[in-house]
């Protein structure tokens, strides 16, 4: 939202509305405006040009090069018809699909798209602001381009959803301005179309539904029934999009989300601190991290109460002084609060398990927040000039331009330095460890990247030392101990993971790994004990709800979904419990009818029971599924021979 009131300065004449309708560039650009455009483009390319040689990081594999839907020619249908938690923004993933068809899995092309979109967004923002006599369009758009808080979104391929969402958001706003001035239905439908595109790119764009109402209130100071009627479709589509997002996020985070242990009062305290965090990052741009330290939300701490009280005071002051300052300041503040609301801590999203704040959460809010900062900065400087003029001193134009230039250079170099953090995954985690050594996730992620290696064990151990409740790091540590042949330590690590996380995927995978270790040591009783735990989990409602997610997100880290069932069946066979083995392998086949190992296991179980005909059918199915598997074919030949002999005797 980029609105500003017409009475910010009582002694300052404004010749027209802040946002005149019409096409963004419907008048000839002045030389000064061309200068701003060239500066935006050139600095944007200078800063982010270095990111074009960067690789994929963190979530990029599951979103792009390990995503079968993106790689497959038929994946576009699945993207739209079978959404999942990892990709419920179908338009964004459709663009990923198209980009893959153009340049495959080379990261350069994806980074080019990110950079292009960011510069286009800055130019669109400039176009929406350029006709104001407040002369803030250029500096606001430039700050949007070069501010270090933007680097995470632009340099991270997975955040292409942010870039597309704001792109369509700004186009929707421009269409609304045209409709508001000229009343053409085609502009209204353009607005709806761009709004749909924005929420299909990232659902945080639902906040656009409030923009027409805020704009009308800014212009007239009131909202009519007609205004409410014409935004009703926006709110309806926004509610649907928000419901889908909440559904997928709740399925993923489950009962162990970052906010599950916080009550409403604690969430309110947290939201106040998050609200001011992004304001602080914009006004004092000196430290930007991929993961920020996680705050404490203890109710008894007086400091934590400052933030929500401060939010209330801020809105109250802006509203009560709207006549002196203009309604625009209050409108901008309202939009900032609305656009950042999904990230304020009331809704549980996965990144909040690591940190309550992230730079990319604020991308859609940045235009409003930066414009608000520029307006307040201009007001503050005006007061300073008045104060100094009364003392017969005024800074020279050279000094003022030098200060502005120094600030622009500082922001540009800071952003340039940050883009280098995203060169590749090891670089990202190594630099983050040096900046935030109390975060456990970077140690775990660096260890995963370096595994299998001896150093990965030390990194996993550091991760669980920092956060003893980090279940994934415990499980990963167990995997490394197992690779090294330290089976007792591996079992202990898996048990630790199970103790701190009741999440169904974690329980199933750890039970499987423990069972497999005991099976390899021929400790069949112990193996059966843990493997049997996986059956009720696989049959449970929680697993059925999360099944697709767990497989797509590779939460299991298992060869296949039926692996625990198959190895339980093999354990029963070794223990001479053939009847139970039959039931287990039949259940495995019900989970995956095309799993060759399950059919072979069933055939072996029937042979142990002397039911040769049933064994023959099971091995025939195994050969049908894997005709080139030599072991399967030999097993079938043996069973056929035995079956023929039995038939001949009868």
N, C-alpha and C positions, 0 to 999 in steps of 0.2 A: 504494500500500500504506500503510495507516494503522494500524500495530500498535504497541503499547507494552508493555513488560514490567511485571510487577506488583511489582517490587522496586527501583524507581529510587531510592527513598529508604528506607533501613533503618528510620528512625524515623517513616515516614509510612504510616498505615493506609489500605488501599484495601478498600472494602467488597465489590467485585465485579470481574468480568473487565472488561478495558478495552473489549472489543467484545461486549457482550451481543447475542445474536441476537434476531430479531424484527423487526417492521416499524420503519422508520426513525423514525416519529413515532407509536409505539404507546402513548405515555403523554402525559398532559396537559402542555403546556409551562408552565414557571414564568415569572414576570414577567421574570426575568433572561434566560431563554432567548429570550423574545419580544423583549427589548431587542436581543440579538445579531442575531436574524433581521432586525429592522427596520433595524439599523445596516448589515448586509450589503447589504440590498436598496437602501437609500437612498444609501449611498456608491457602490455599484456603478452606480446610475442617474446619480448626480451626475458621476462620473468619465467614464463612457462615453457619457453622454447627448450629449456634444459630438461623439462619433464618428458619431452617427446622420445627421448632415448631410454626412459625408465621401463622397467618390466612390470610383471604382474605381482601383486602383493595380497596377502591375507585372504579376503573373501573373493578375490578375482577368479581363482580356480573354479569354485562352485558356480559362479555366475557366468563365466565365459568358457575357458578352455577345458574344464572338466564337466561341462554342462551338455548332456546329450541332446537336449532340446535346441540349444543354440547351434550345435554342430550338424544336426540332422536336417535334411531338406523337408521332412515332414514334421519337424519340431514346432513349426509355427502353429499348427493346429493344437498341439498339447499346451503351448504357452497360453492360448486363449481359452481353451475348453477345460483344462485340468490344472488350475493354478495350485500353487503350493506355497508354504511359508517362505521358501527361499526365493520365489519368483512370482509373487502375486501382483506385480506391476506389469501387466501384459504389454503395454506399449513400449516401455523401456526394454524389455527382453525381446520384443520384436525388432527394435533397432539393433540390439546385440546380434540377433539372428541375421539381419541384413548385413551388418558390418562383417560378420564371419564369412558371408558369401563373397564379400569384396576383397578382404585381405587375410582371411583365415585367422590363425591364432597369433599373428604378429602384433605385439602390444603397441607398436608405433601408430597404427591406424586408429586404435581406440583412443590413444592420447591426443591425436590430432582432433578427433571429434570433441573431446572434452574441452580442449583449448578453444576451438572454434565456437562452441556453444557459450562458453564463459564470455568471450569477447562480444558475441551477438547479444547476450543478455545485458552487458554493459551499454552497448549501443542502443538497445531498445529502451533501457532506463533513461539514457540521455535524451532520446527522442521524446519520451513522455514528459520530461522536465524542461526541455530546451526553450520553450516560449515564455517562461517566467522572467520578469524583470528583476527577480531576486538574484539572478546570475549564479545559481547554485547547481544547475544541471551538470555542468562540466566537472566541477570538483567532486560532486556526489558520485557520478558515474566513474570517475577516475579512482576514487577511494574504493568503490565497489570492485574495480578491476584489480587493484594492487594490494589491498589489505591482506596481511598474513593469515587472517582467520579464514580466508577463502581457499588457501592452498590445499587443505585436506580434500575438499570437494573436487578441485580441478585436477590434482595430481593423482587421484585414486580412481581407477577405471570404474569400480563398482558404484561410485557416486554419480555416474552419468544420469541416474534417476533424478538427482537434485537439479542438475543442469537442464534437463528436458522439462522438468516440472515448472521451474521458474520461467523458462522460455515460453511455454504455452500460457502460463499465468499472466505474463506481461502482455501477450497478444490478446488474451481475454479481456484484460483491463482496457486496452486501447479500443477494442470492439465495443465495450460498454460505454466509453466516452463518446464514441460516434453515435451510438444508439441514444444516449441521453440528450445529445444536442439535436440530432436530426430525426429521431423517432422511427428510423427505418427498421422494419422487421428483419431484414437480412443481417443487420448488425447485431440484433439480439440473438439470432440463431448462430452467428459467428461466435458470439460470446459463449453460448452454451457449448458449441463444438470445441472451442479452445479450452474451456473449463473441463470438459470430459477428458480431453487429451492430457491436461495437467494432472488430474487425479489418477489417470491410468498410468502416468509416469511415476508419480509418488503421491500417496494419499494425503500427505500434509497439505496439499494444495486445496483441500476442502475449505480452508480459511478464506478462500476467495469469495465464498458465499456471502460473507459479511461486507465485502468491499463496496458493492452498490449502496448499501444502507449507510455505511460510514461516509461515503462520498456525498450522498444526498443530505445527510445531517450536516456535513461540513458546509455545503452550499446554502442550505435553507434554515438550518437549526431545528428541523423537525422531520419526521418520517410519516408518510401517509399510508393508508391502506393499500393504495395502488402500488406504492413502492414495495410493500410487503408481498403483494400478489405476484409481482414480476420476479422476485427473487425466490419464490417458493420452489421452483424446479431446482435451483442451485442447492438449496438446503436439503431437499429430498435426495438428490444424487450424492450430496456430501455425507448424509447420514448412512446411506448404503455403503459408500466407500469406507467410511470410518468403521462401520460394523465388520466389514470383511477384514480390515487391518487388525482390529482388536481380536477377532477370532483367530487369525493365524499367529499373531504374537502370543496370545494366551496358550495356544496349543504348544508352542515352542518353549515358552518359559515355564508353563505348568505351575505347580505349587512351590517351585524353588526359584522363582524370579527374584530379581534384586530388591523389589519393593514388597515382596510377600510378607515380610516380617514387620513392616511399618504400618502404623495405624494412620487414620486420616489426619490427625494433628501433626504427626511427624512428617507426613507427606507435604502438608502445608508449609511447614518450616523449610523443608527441602526445596519446595517450589520457589520460595522467596529468594533463596540463595542462588538457585539456577537462573532466575530472572535477572538478577544483578550481575551474574558471572559474565554473560555475553556483553552487557553494557560495559563492564570493566575491560573486557578483551578488546572492544572497539576503541575505547578512550585511552587505554594504556597498553598499547600493543608491544609487549616486551617478551612474553613467553607463551609458546604454543606447542602443545604436546599431542601426540596421537592418542595416548591414554593419560588423563589427568588423575592425580591422586584422589581417592574416594573419600568424601567427607563423612564426618560423624554427625548424626542428627539427634543427639541426646537432648531431650526436652528441657532438662534442668539447666543447660548452658544459656546464660542471658544473651550471649552473642547471636545465637541462632534465632532469637526472637526479633532481632534488629531487621532482618531481611523482609519477612512478610509485613511487618509494620511499615517498613520503608516503602514497599510497593503501594500500600494503602495511602500513605501520605503523598507519594508522588502523583498518583491519579487524582487525589483530592485537590492538590495544589493546581494541577493543570486544568482541572475542570472548573474550579472556582475562579480562576484567572483567565478563562477563555475569552472574555471580552477584551482584556488588555493584551493578551498574547495572541489571540486568534484561536479559532476552533481547530485549526490545522495541527497544532502541537498535540492537543489531546487526542485527535483522530489518529495521528501517527503512533502515539503511545498505545492507544487501544489496539491498533493493528499489530504492533510488535507483540503485545501480550497474547493476542489471539493466535498469531502465527507460531509463537514459540510454545503455546500451551501443551501440545502433544508431547513436548520434551521436558516439561516441568516436573515430571516425577509422579504424576497421577496415574499414568498408564505404564504398565510394565513392558519394556522392550529389552531385547537381549543385550545390547551394548551397555545397558545400565548395570549389568552384572560386573562389568569391568570398571566403569566410571559413570557418574551421574551426568556428566557433560561431555560433549564432543563438538569440535569445530563445525563439522558438517551438519549438525542439527540446526544451525542458525542461518544456513544459506538463503532460505526463502525470506527470512526476517531482515536480512542485511540492508536491502534498499531503504526500508522504512527507518531502520535504526540509524543508518548512516546519514540520511536526510535530516532526521531529528537532531543528530549530533552536529551537523553543519549549521542548522538553524540556531541551535542554542549557542554554538561557538560564535556565530556571527553576532548574536545578541550580546554575548559576553564581551567580544572585542569592541563592539560599539560603546559599551559602558566603559571599557578601559580607555578608549580614545577620548571620550567625554571627560573622564577623570584626569587624563594627562593634559588635555587642552586647557583645562582650568588652571594648570600649573605651568602653562606656556611652553609645553614640550610635546612634540609630535614625532613619532618614528618616521624615518624617511621611507619613501617607496622602495628603495633598494633594500633596506633592512627587512621590510615586510615580505618582499619577494624572496629574499634569501632564506627567511625562516620557513616559508611555505615550500620552497625548493628543497631545503634540507629535510623537511618532514617527508616529502614525496620520495626523496632518495633513500631515506631510512626505511620506509615501508617497502620500497621496491627491493632493496638489498636483503631485508629480512625475509620477504617472500621468496626471493631467489634462493636464499640459503635453505629455507624449509623444503623447497622442491627437491633438493638433493637428498633429503631424508628418505624419499620414496623411490630411490634408484632401483632397489630390489628388496626382497624380504629380509635377508640378513642385515642389510644396512639399516632398515627401518627399526628392527628389534635391538640392534646393538646401540644405535643412537638413543633409542628410548630408554634402554637400561641405564645409559650414562646420565640421562636427564631425570629419570624417575625410577631410582633403584628400589623403591618400595613396592612397585607393581609386580605382581607375580606372573601375569599373562605374558609379558615379553620374554621372560626366561623360558616359559613353557613353549611358546611359539618358535623361539630360536632353536630350542632343543629339538622340536619336531622337524624343523628344516634341516638340521645337521645330522639327525639320526639316519642310520645307525652309526654311532661313534661313541667313544669313551667320554667325550666332553658333554654329550647329551645327558648322561646320567647325572653329572654334577649340576647341570642347568635345571633338570627336573627336580632334583633334591632342593635346590635353592628356591624353586617355585613353591614347593609344598612347605618349606621352612617359613617363607613369607606369609603364605596363606594355607594353613593346615586343612582348611575345608575346600580346597581346590581339587575336586574329585577327578577332573580330567587329567590333571598333572599326576595324581597318584596312579591313575590307570596307565598313563604313558610311561611312568617310571617302572611300573610292573612289566610292561612290554620290553623295556630295555634290559631289566634284570633277567628276564626270561631268555632274551637273545644271548646274554652272556653266560647262561647256564646257572645263574644264581636263583634256583627255583624257590627256595624258602623265602627269600627277600621278595621275589615276584609275587608269591601268594599273599604275603603281608601287605604289599602295596595295593593289590586288588581288593583285599578286605578293607583297607583304609578307604578306598574309593567308595565301596559299598556302604561303609559306615556313615560317610558324610553326605551321600546323595542317594535318595530313594527313587530317583528318576528311572523310569522303566528301562530305557536303553542302556543306562549305566549298569543296572543290576543284571540284565541279561548278558551283556558282554563280559562283565567281570566273572560271573558264574561260569560262563563258557571257557574263559581263559584258565581259571583255576581247575575246572574239570579236565581240560585238555592236558594240563601239566600232570595231574594225578594219573590220567589215563596213560600218558607216555611213560610214567614210572610204574605202571601196572598196579597202582593203588586203586583198585576198582571200586571199593566201597566208598572211599572219599570222593572219587570222580562222580559216581552216581549221586551222591548226596548233593553236590552243587549243581550238576546238570539237571537233576529233577526239579530244581527251583525255577528253571527257565520255562518249563511247560505251563504252569499257571500264569506266568507273566505274559507269555505269548498268546494265551487264550483270553487274557484279561481285557476289559473295556479300554483301559488307558493305552495299552499297546495298539489296539485296533484304531483308536483315534489318532495316534501318532505314527502309525506304521509307515506311511509314505514319507513323512517328514524325516523319520529316523534313517530310512534307507537313503534318501536324497542327500541329507546333510552328513552322511557317513558317521553318524553318532555311534553306530555299533562297532565299527572297525572290525567287522567279521567278514569271512569269505562270502557268506550268504546268510540269508535269514534263517535257513533251516540247519545251519551248521551245528548249533547246540543240540538239536533234536537228533541229527545223524550220529553225532559222537556218543550221545546217550544210548542210542540203539546199539552201537558198536560195543559200548561198555556192558550192556545186557548180554550181548552175544558172548563176549569173553567170560562173563560170569555164569554162563550156561542158563540164562533166563530167557530162552527163546520166545515163549509166549508173550512176555512183556516187550521183547524186541519187535515182534510183529506189530503190536499196537503203536509203538513209537514210530516205526518207519512208515506205517500207514498215515499217521498224523503228519509226518514230514512231507509225504506225497500230497496230502491235502493242502499244505502250505505252498508247495511248489511242484506241480505235477511233472515238470520237465527236469527235475533234479536226478541225474544219473545215479549218484551215490545212494540216494534214498531207495531207488528201485533195486540196486544191487544188494543193499542191506536187507531189504525185504525178502529178496530171493534167498539170501544166505540164512535168514531166520526160518523160512519155510523148509529149507533143506535140513536144518537142525531138528525140525519137528517131523521130518519124514514126509512132508507134503510136497512131493516132487512135481506134480502137475502145477500147483500154484507157484512153486519156485521157477518152473520153466516159463510161465507167463511173465513173471517179474523180470527175469533175465532177458527175455525177448523184447520187453519194453525198454530195458536199459540199452540193448544193442540198437534198437530203432532210434533212440535219442542220440547215441554216440556210436555210429557204425564203424568208425575208425579206431575206437578204443580197443587195443589188443587184449587187455585184461578182461574187459567185459565180454569180448567174443570168446575167449578161452573158457570163461566161466559158463557161458551158454553152451558151448560144445560139451563140457563135462556133464552138465545137467541133462542135456539131450541124450547123451550116451546112457546115463543112469536111468532116465525115463524109458528109453527103448528097451533096456534089459528088463525093467519091471513090467513093462507092457507085454514083452515076449513071454515072461513067466506066467502071467495071468492068462 
